[in-house]
């Protein structure tokens, strides 16, 4: 992206975005999936399935 252009994936405040990114935990899909193609994530009493598609994309379903 050319210098001076705003990244549309950012909220608009580069300083706060950079500070937020530094504090986020990051997980590699190899660590989460441990060789499987689908996992279950429990959140607030609900189960969500996360899958790796044949194209290598992630899909999250309730």
Secondary structure by P-SEA (a helix, b strand, c coil): cccccccccccccaaaaaaaaaabbbbbcccccccccbbbbbcccbbbbbbbcccbbbbbcc
